């Protein structure tokens, strides 16, 4: 169902990410951590709590146009639940959708992130069929209505896409998605979602993807070891690939929660040190077709997801890679997860500017599981 890949509705949804800036997740660093956060001017609206209305568990009804931009009027209806949880005290939120119908089952996750500099939100959507974050929708709320836009390819043609939130009350809201193939002159609605309070989750049939061979089903639970609360010690190289050996250290906490019964998870990291304070998050997503994971990072400074690192676990060790730009030069990034025990684990990021022949470590994080009052690991 190709159209579902474009349903980046407000659903739109690792390791640890930080408020720093370099390239990939952990190593992304803030060149000036002590720099004060930007505040809106008297004429500029601060919208960091625009989505507070949506926190909670909702009974959810979805109407979907089966063949957008074809002249078709065939719609299908779905029912189920959606759960919206707070991240960064409301400056981000995680949306989990689970709806079913005779036409099939939709299971998706959306990450909404607030950018304090532009005062806009990005809506980032992924579905469980491929575990890939789609292009972000960007926009804001005005006069009680939220509108978010992007340009993307649909059926081989470039179109405009619009997400809208309206009819917001303490007990309900409406979301709709529309496409335009004439530059925004006309819009065709193809997805409508309504939410009402739900005291309990509606039972819905689950479609489980089966592995193609024995053993592959275990990969979708590779990160189960990390679910819970952890004490985190960080070491960060200040100036990677410059010959510098200056490091700074931080102490903080990491909280990891399951999504899609372990086939995805959200990581929240908060830490402080002499170099300053940072908080970040990461959304890890499993791709059942490739049997690989993508690690998608964001920090509270700009509310933008970075390019994902992609890889897998082998023999108890996870390795994830991508190619990015650092100081104007293309480099390789490697993220390694190792030394995994029931109570501890290690994360390490390295850069290479010689095609992977040599690697320079620039980020090391060690997690130790937090125990509850009874002395048991949580």
ABEGO torsion letter per residue (X at the ends): XAAAAABABAABXXBBBBABABBBBAABBBABAABBBBBBBAABBBAAAAAAAABEBBBBBBBBBABBGAGBABBBBBBEBBBBBBBGGGABBBBBBBBBBAAEBBBBBBBBBBBAAAGBBBBBBBBAAAGBBBBBBBEBBBGGBBBBBBBBBBGGBBBBBBBBBBGBBAABBBBBBBBBAAGGABBBBABBBBBBBBABBBBBBBBBBBBABBGAAAAAAAAAAABEBBBBBBBBBABBGAGBABBBBBBBBBBBBBBGGGABBBBBBBBBBAAEBBBBBBBBBBBAAAGBBBBBBBBAAAGBBBBBBBEBBBGGBBBBBBBBBBGGBBBBBBBBBBGBBAABBBBBBBBBAAGGABBBBABBBBBBBBBBAAGBBX
